[in-house]
């Protein structure tokens, strides 16, 4: 299977270029520090852009994806600093939307913000602090 994959990657197909770009982006995601991620992301953008410059028009969606990565590079690097994944943020957003739906809307935005903090805050850690004192 490895030999077949190598043959496909070196055959010059547009699919192989798209696959190579995807794998390089996966390589960026495996970085362990923000500095390593920044270095890998820069290498990814330079390498993929150079390979796509004279590539077939079939790779236009890949070019658009690379442009999106380039525009959002600072936000992508922030992922290593925050420690939150998109899955966690989407889960929190789901909780907040459910709270809004349950209340049928809040009259006061401060009340809604308070409910958001109560739902999203790590209450267990705060209770442990109160019990230990």
C-alpha positions as CSV (number, residue, x, y, z in Angstrom):
1,X,0.0,0.0,0.0
2,X,2.9,2.3,0.8
3,X,4.4,1.7,-2.7
4,X,1.0,2.4,-4.4
5,X,0.7,5.6,-2.4
6,X,4.2,6.7,-3.3
7,X,3.4,6.0,-7.0
8,X,0.2,8.1,-6.8
9,X,2.0,11.0,-5.0
10,X,4.7,11.1,-7.7
11,X,2.5,10.7,-10.7
12,X,1.5,14.4,-10.9
13,X,-2.2,14.0,-10.5
14,X,-4.2,16.9,-9.1
15,X,-5.5,14.5,-6.5
16,X,-2.0,13.8,-5.3
17,X,-1.3,17.6,-4.9
18,X,-4.5,18.0,-2.8
19,X,-3.6,15.0,-0.7
20,X,-0.1,16.3,-0.1
21,X,-1.5,19.7,1.0
22,X,-3.9,17.9,3.4
23,X,-1.1,15.9,4.9
24,X,1.1,18.9,5.3
25,X,-1.7,20.7,7.1
26,X,-2.1,17.6,9.4
27,X,1.7,18.0,10.1
28,X,1.1,21.6,11.2
29,X,-1.6,20.4,13.6
30,X,0.7,18.0,15.3
31,X,3.0,20.8,16.5
32,X,3.5,20.9,20.2
33,X,4.3,24.6,20.8
34,X,3.1,27.9,19.3
35,X,6.6,28.5,17.9
36,X,6.7,25.1,16.2
37,X,3.2,25.7,14.9
38,X,4.2,29.1,13.5
39,X,7.3,27.6,11.8
40,X,5.3,24.6,10.4
41,X,2.5,26.9,9.2
42,X,4.9,29.2,7.4
43,X,6.6,26.2,5.7
44,X,3.2,24.8,4.8
45,X,2.1,28.0,3.2
46,X,5.3,28.5,1.3
47,X,5.6,25.0,0.0
48,X,1.9,24.5,-1.0
49,X,1.7,27.9,-2.6
50,X,4.8,27.2,-4.7
51,X,3.4,23.8,-5.8
52,X,0.0,25.2,-6.6
53,X,1.3,28.2,-8.6
54,X,1.4,26.4,-11.9
55,X,-1.0,23.6,-11.1
56,X,-4.2,22.7,-12.9
57,X,-7.4,24.7,-12.4
58,X,-8.9,21.6,-10.7
59,X,-6.9,22.7,-7.6
60,X,-8.7,26.0,-7.3
61,X,-10.6,24.8,-4.2
62,X,-7.3,23.9,-2.6
63,X,-5.9,27.3,-3.5
64,X,-9.0,28.9,-1.8
65,X,-8.4,26.7,1.3
66,X,-4.7,27.8,1.4
67,X,-5.8,31.4,1.1
68,X,-8.2,30.9,4.0
69,X,-5.4,29.4,6.1
70,X,-3.1,32.3,5.2
71,X,-5.8,34.9,6.2
72,X,-6.4,33.2,9.5
73,X,-2.8,32.2,10.4
74,X,-2.8,34.3,13.6
75,X,-6.0,32.8,14.7
76,X,-4.7,29.3,13.9
77,X,-1.6,29.9,16.0
78,X,-3.8,31.1,18.9
79,X,-5.1,27.6,19.2
80,X,-1.8,26.5,20.7
81,X,-2.0,29.3,23.2
82,X,-5.6,28.9,24.4
83,X,-5.7,25.1,24.7
84,X,-9.3,25.1,23.5
85,X,-10.3,23.0,20.5
86,X,-13.1,23.9,18.2
87,X,-15.1,20.9,19.6
88,X,-15.0,22.4,23.2
89,X,-16.1,25.8,21.9
90,X,-18.9,24.3,19.9
91,X,-20.1,22.4,22.9
92,X,-20.1,25.5,25.0
93,X,-22.0,27.4,22.3
94,X,-24.6,24.6,22.3
95,X,-25.0,25.0,26.1
96,X,-25.5,28.7,25.7
97,X,-28.0,28.4,22.9
98,X,-30.0,25.9,25.0
99,X,-30.0,28.3,27.9
100,X,-31.4,31.0,25.6
101,X,-34.0,28.8,24.2
102,X,-35.1,27.6,27.7
103,X,-35.6,31.1,28.9
104,X,-37.4,32.2,25.8
105,X,-35.0,35.2,25.7
106,X,-33.8,37.4,28.5
107,X,-35.0,40.9,29.1
108,X,-31.7,41.9,30.5
109,X,-28.4,41.2,28.7
110,X,-26.6,41.2,32.1
111,X,-28.8,38.3,33.3
112,X,-28.0,36.4,30.1
113,X,-24.3,37.0,30.6
114,X,-24.6,35.8,34.2
115,X,-26.3,32.6,33.0
116,X,-23.5,32.1,30.4
117,X,-20.9,32.4,33.1
118,X,-22.7,30.0,35.4
119,X,-23.0,27.4,32.6
120,X,-19.6,27.8,31.1
121,X,-17.5,28.3,34.3
122,X,-15.7,25.3,35.9
123,X,-17.8,25.3,39.0
124,X,-16.2,22.1,40.4
125,X,-12.9,23.9,40.6
126,X,-14.4,26.9,42.3
127,X,-16.3,24.7,44.8
128,X,-13.1,22.8,45.6
129,X,-11.4,26.1,46.5
130,X,-14.3,27.1,48.8
131,X,-14.3,23.7,50.6
132,X,-10.5,23.7,51.2
133,X,-10.5,27.1,53.0
